[in-house]
Amino acid sequence: MKFFLLAILILLSCKENKQLDDNLFTKKTINKKIDKPVKKENSFTVIKKTLSKINTDSISNSYKLPFGEQKLIETKFPTRWEFDLNLKSSDIEGNKINSSFDTISKNLQKLFRSNTNQLKNHYIRQESITNSHLNKYLNTDKSKLKGFSESNKLIGLFPNKFNYKICLFSENVNVDYNKWGDLVIINKSGEIISGLNVYNYFEKYLVAQQKMFFIDKNYIIHIKDFLMYEDSGNLLQSKMYQISNEGKFIRYYRKDGKYKDDKEEGFVKNNTRNGKWIEKISNGFINDYTYVESEYKEGILLGKSHFYEYGYDKNEYGEPIIKTGKKGKLLYTETYTDGELQERTFVE
């Protein structure tokens, strides 16, 4: 139980500034500043201004595909595994899994520690929210959500895709217990098209939340989120992304047709989302899971997404049982155009 309480503390700490969602443009806008929200009774409207362009001419680091630790996709991580660091025997299944995890984790940490490029190229993640009704739904101080920004340094370039440059950025924070890494797509003019959070490491109270990634030779981006205790590990989610012809990060699925697992369901066409999708996702606005109904066209969010309360039971470890949860009342909606958030409206 004490480890569960520690996990809650670390997740809430992370959610004050981040959501578990990877895509930085669907739930948050990065490169386009949301400036002077238009006040309404219970909503805000996004007004955007383009930030300075990214100049990659002076970057020396050039990465090749595949990139990262292939063990991330070769290791069959269970939802939960236990290990004993006092036992040297590699015959214990949990210790084998944890050994693979440690190798992947250490190599990625080394990558983000070793890049000390002092380039002044950066982008700002920022979202402004002005709403008198927010405190009803938020379990954190509203002032913390009025705007947040992080200056990120450009540490390397991947091969171009569809004439777009693919950049790797790292958060410019020189501490080992809190690291972030993002993939960012820019066009020939240096304008940011899309962003995706692919790496993070956050440690607190002997519990670590970590997101790790691997990019295969076909430019499929594999991302896995973990929550690690001192004697056990949890795979929180596993996703794959691809780059669209328009330079957007969109979800990737191996097979077309109907798709369903414990957390999401919908129709896959051309290896990505199309039509109506249902998701049960971790939500930073309410520090809990929400039931989400959205519409997609070729992997891009369109129209209005509906966010509902989601009630669920917990297992013996205090972890949510998502599969058997129940949809509750509507909390708020988000309106999208070509995958970019335009308006969020809260329900009384």
QUIZI-V530588 format. One line per field, one symbol per residue. ss: DSSP state (2 for helix, 1 for strand, 0 for the rest). psi: psi as a letter, one per 40 degrees, with the letter a starting at -180 (. if undefined). burial: # if it has 9 or more other ideal C-beta (glycine too) atoms within 8 Angstrom, else .. A space follows every 50 residues. Layout:
ss=???
psi=???
burial=???
This chain:
ss=02222222222222200000001000000001110001100011100111 00000000000100001100222200000111000000000022222222 22222222222222000000000100000000022200000222200000 11111111111001111111100000011111111100000111111111 11110011111111100000111111110001111111111110000011 10000011110001111110011111111111100001111111111001 111111111111110000011111111111111111100111111100
psi=ddddddddddddddeddiididheedeihcehhhhgihhadfiihhhihh iiihhedehdhhiiiihaheddedhghidhiiiheehehedhdddddddd dddddddddddddehfhfiehiihhhhhhhheedddehfihddeedhiih hiiheiiiiihfeihhihiihghfidehiihihhhiadeehhdiihhehi hhhhfehhhhhiihhieefhhhhhhihhaeeiihhdihiiiihidefihi ihidiiahhhadeiiahhhffihiahihihihhedefaiihhhihihfeh hiahhhhiihhiiiadeeihgddeihhaihdiihhihfehhdihhii.
burial=..##.##.########.###.#####.#######..#....#######.. #..#.#..#.#.#.##.##.##..#.#..##.##.......#.####### #.###.###..#..#.#...#########.#.##..##.#.#.##..#.# .#######..#..#########.....##########..########### ###...##########..###########..####..#######..#### ###.....#....#.####.##############.##.########.### ##..######.#......#.##..#.....######..###.#####.
